[in-house]
Amino acid sequence: MRSEPLLAAEPTAPVRNVGELYAIASTQAQRAALRYGKLAAAGDETFEPVRCVFEALSERERQRAEAIEAACIAAIGRAPAQADLRWMPMDLVPTEELSDLKNSLLSTAYGAWALAVRHRERAFIFWTYVAARAELAIVRAAAERMAREALHDGNLLRRERRLAWRAERSEAHAGDAPAATELSSAALLESLLFKDIFRWSQEAPAAQRRHLLSLIGDGSQGPVPETNDTLPHPEALDEVKRRALRRAEQLSSIYLDEADKAVDQSRLELAQQLAARSIARLADLRTIASHTG
């Protein structure tokens, strides 16, 4: 499981319109192109195998920025504008991660591709949050497209990462050994989270109760807790909320790791679907928690 979350914080506020969404996406793509481009121009001869990776990544981000601009013009009749931004777009390609790779004597093409995969996974989580919190259907649909694009990019980058792994080890299938799955532990966590959300709902106002119960469906996704469960007093209820949020975040991490380790398309698609659902659920739980104090 990941030692730290891919996304350090949620988007600052819901995205209010399509212009703001494209302004965010454009800023992020331009920032990524610039930072990858700096690494492509840096380093000595020992950095050469890594430099070509960042040249390719920088070009991909420039093309993404152009595509975002074209999509924005098609949607609202003009290019993305900084004036549309209400908050600074989240950094999907942190300089600290790039500096660590640049300054390491052990930098490899595999490490560079692996970092790029991480960045697109971060983009997937970000846009899934945006979609989950969107108030307008048109914004939600556009954010979902961004999330799908990040998944597609991640798949392509994993392929490059796998090729680099093989090349560095000179073994045709060194990078394809199946890793031990964590989905069995995820099943237990899902069951425990189901019960936490149910208990949380019993003390929530009517609207929030309906929202919480909608996250666990009609009982078909897990065992229905006993109806004579003792309702928690306020202090215990706070602990139930914290535990539910922690378990929801753990599940998101497990599913993302599972997608990262997938060795066939069906397993990858299943893990990505579970991750998208889990991240959207986590965003809902955090929103409810922030409104209840």
C-alpha positions in Angstrom: 0.0 0.0 0.0 1.2 3.5 -0.6 3.1 5.1 2.2 1.5 8.5 1.5 -1.6 9.7 -0.4 -1.1 10.6 -4.1 -3.2 13.7 -3.6 -2.2 15.7 -0.5 -5.5 17.6 -0.4 -8.8 17.7 -2.1 -9.7 20.4 -4.7 -10.3 23.7 -2.8 -13.9 24.1 -3.9 -16.3 22.7 -6.4 -15.7 23.8 -10.0 -18.5 26.1 -10.9 -18.5 26.1 -14.7 -16.8 24.7 -17.8 -14.6 27.7 -18.3 -13.1 27.3 -14.8 -12.6 23.6 -15.4 -10.7 24.1 -18.7 -8.6 26.9 -17.0 -7.6 24.5 -14.3 -6.7 21.7 -16.8 -4.8 24.2 -19.0 -2.8 25.5 -16.1 -1.9 22.0 -15.0 -0.9 20.8 -18.4 1.3 23.9 -19.1 2.9 23.6 -15.7 3.7 19.9 -16.3 5.1 20.6 -19.8 7.4 23.3 -18.4 8.7 21.1 -15.6 9.2 18.0 -17.7 10.9 20.3 -20.3 13.4 21.6 -17.7 14.4 18.1 -16.9 14.7 17.3 -20.6 17.3 20.1 -20.9 19.1 19.3 -17.7 21.8 16.9 -16.5 25.1 15.5 -17.7 25.8 12.5 -19.9 24.8 10.0 -17.2 21.3 11.6 -17.3 20.9 10.9 -21.0 18.7 7.7 -20.8 16.3 9.7 -18.5 16.4 12.9 -20.5 14.7 11.3 -23.5 11.8 10.2 -21.3 11.2 13.7 -20.2 11.4 15.0 -23.7 8.6 12.7 -24.6 6.6 13.6 -21.5 7.1 17.3 -22.1 5.8 17.0 -25.7 2.8 15.0 -24.5 1.9 17.7 -22.1 2.3 20.4 -24.7 -0.1 18.5 -26.9 -2.5 18.1 -24.0 -2.5 21.8 -23.4 -3.3 22.4 -27.1 -6.1 19.9 -27.0 -7.5 21.5 -23.8 -7.5 24.9 -25.5 -9.2 23.6 -28.6 -11.9 21.8 -26.4 -12.5 25.0 -24.4 -12.9 27.1 -27.6 -15.4 24.5 -28.9 -17.3 24.5 -25.6 -17.5 28.2 -24.7 -16.1 30.0 -27.8 -12.8 31.2 -26.3 -9.5 29.9 -24.9 -9.0 29.1 -21.2 -8.4 32.3 -19.2 -6.6 32.8 -15.9 -9.5 35.1 -14.9 -11.7 32.0 -14.7 -9.6 30.6 -11.8 -11.0 31.0 -8.3 -8.1 29.1 -6.6 -4.7 27.9 -7.6 -5.0 24.6 -9.5 -3.5 21.6 -7.5 0.0 20.7 -8.4 0.0 17.3 -10.2 3.7 17.3 -11.0 5.5 18.5 -7.9 9.0 19.9 -8.3 10.2 17.9 -5.3 9.5 14.6 -7.0 11.3 15.7 -10.1 14.2 17.1 -8.1 14.6 13.8 -6.3 14.9 12.0 -9.6 17.2 14.5 -11.2 19.6 14.6 -8.2 19.8 10.8 -7.8 22.8 9.0 -9.1 20.5 6.0 -9.6 18.1 7.7 -11.9 16.9 5.3 -14.7 14.4 5.5 -17.5 12.2 3.0 -15.6 12.2 5.4 -12.6 11.2 8.3 -14.9 8.3 6.4 -16.5 7.2 5.2 -13.0 7.1 8.8 -11.8 5.0 9.8 -14.9 2.6 7.0 -14.1 2.3 8.4 -10.6 1.5 11.8 -12.0 -1.3 10.6 -14.2 -2.7 8.5 -11.3 -2.7 11.8 -9.3 -4.6 13.5 -12.2 -7.1 10.6 -12.2 -7.8 11.1 -8.5 -8.0 14.9 -8.9 -10.6 14.8 -11.7 -12.6 12.1 -10.0 -12.9 14.4 -7.0 -13.9 17.3 -9.3 -16.6 15.2 -10.9 -17.9 13.9 -7.5 -18.3 17.5 -6.2 -19.6 19.1 -9.4 -22.9 20.8 -9.1 -23.6 21.1 -12.8 -24.0 18.0 -15.0 -21.9 19.6 -17.8 -19.0 20.2 -15.4 -19.3 16.6 -14.1 -19.3 15.1 -17.6 -16.2 17.2 -18.6 -14.4 16.2 -15.4 -15.2 12.5 -16.0 -13.7 12.8 -19.5 -10.5 14.3 -17.9 -10.4 11.3 -15.5 -10.8 8.8 -18.3 -8.1 10.5 -20.2 -5.8 10.2 -17.2 -6.6 6.5 -16.9 -5.8 6.0 -20.6 -2.5 7.9 -20.3 -1.6 5.9 -17.3 -2.1 2.7 -19.2 0.2 3.9 -22.0 2.8 5.0 -19.5 2.7 1.7 -17.7 3.6 0.0 -21.0 6.6 2.2 -21.4 7.6 1.6 -17.8 7.4 -2.2 -18.4 9.6 -1.9 -21.5 12.1 0.1 -19.5 12.1 -2.5 -16.8 12.7 -5.3 -19.2 15.5 -3.4 -21.0 17.3 -2.6 -17.8 17.2 -6.2 -16.6 17.6 -7.9 -20.0 14.8 -10.4 -19.1 11.8 -10.6 -21.4 9.2 -11.0 -18.6 11.0 -9.6 -15.5 8.4 -6.8 -15.1 5.3 -9.0 -15.5 5.5 -11.2 -12.5 2.1 -11.1 -10.7 2.2 -9.3 -7.4 0.3 -10.5 -4.3 -3.2 -9.1 -4.5 -4.7 -6.9 -1.7 -8.3 -7.3 -2.9 -9.0 -9.9 -0.3 -8.2 -7.4 2.5 -10.2 -4.8 0.5 -13.3 -7.1 0.8 -13.0 -7.0 4.6 -12.4 -3.3 4.7 -15.5 -2.7 2.5 -17.6 -4.7 5.0 -16.2 -2.7 7.9 -16.7 0.6 6.1 -20.3 -0.4 5.3 -21.0 -0.9 9.0 -19.3 2.4 9.9 -21.3 4.4 7.4 -24.6 2.7 8.6 -23.8 3.7 12.2 -22.8 7.2 11.1 -26.1 7.6 9.3 -28.2 6.8 12.4 -27.1 10.1 14.1 -27.1 12.2 11.0 -29.9 14.7 9.9 -32.4 13.3 7.4 -30.8 14.7 4.2 -27.3 13.5 5.2 -28.7 10.2 6.4 -30.2 9.6 2.9 -26.9 10.6 1.4 -24.9 8.2 3.6 -27.2 5.3 3.0 -27.0 5.9 -0.7 -23.3 5.2 -0.5 -23.9 1.7 0.8 -26.9 0.9 -1.4 -29.8 -1.3 -0.2 -27.7 -3.8 1.6 -26.8 -5.9 -1.4 -23.1 -4.7 -1.2 -22.5 -6.1 2.3 -24.1 -7.5 5.5 -26.7 -5.2 7.0 -25.7 -4.3 10.6 -27.9 -5.5 13.4 -30.8 -3.1 13.9 -30.2 -3.2 17.7 -26.7 -1.8 17.5 -26.1 0.7 20.3 -26.0 4.1 18.8 -22.7 5.9 19.6 -22.6 8.8 22.0 -21.0 12.0 20.5 -17.4 11.1 21.3 -17.8 7.6 19.9 -19.6 9.0 16.8 -16.6 11.2 16.0 -14.4 8.1 16.1 -16.8 6.3 13.8 -16.5 9.2 11.3 -12.7 9.2 11.5 -12.5 5.5 11.1 -14.8 5.5 8.1 -12.7 8.2 6.4 -9.5 6.3 7.1 -11.0 3.1 5.8 -12.4 4.8 2.7 -8.9 6.3 2.0 -7.2 2.9 2.5 -9.6 1.3 0.0 -8.8 4.0 -2.6 -5.1 3.3 -2.1 -5.5 -0.4 -2.4 -7.5 -0.2 -5.6 -5.0 2.3 -7.1 -2.1 0.0 -6.2 -4.0 -3.0 -7.7 -4.4 -1.1 -11.0 -0.7 -0.2 -10.9 0.3 -3.8 -10.5 -2.3 -5.3 -13.0 -0.8 -7.7 -15.5 -3.8 -8.1 -17.8 -6.5 -5.7 -19.1 -9.5 -7.1 -17.3 -7.8 -6.9 -13.9 -6.7 -3.3 -14.7 -10.2 -2.2 -15.8 -11.7 -3.8 -12.6 -9.2 -2.1 -10.3 -9.7 1.3 -12.1 -13.5 1.0 -11.7 -13.2 0.2 -8.1 -10.8 3.1 -7.5 -13.0 5.6 -9.3 -16.0 4.5 -7.2 -13.9 4.5 -4.0 -12.5 8.0 -4.6 -15.9 9.4 -5.3 -17.2 7.8 -2.1 -14.3 9.2 -0.1 -15.1 12.7 -1.5 -18.7 12.4 -0.5 -17.8 11.2 3.0 -15.4 14.1 3.5 -18.0 16.6 2.3 -20.6 15.2 4.7 -18.0 15.2 7.6 -17.1 18.8 6.9 -20.7 19.9 7.1 -21.4 18.1 10.4 -18.3 19.2 12.2 
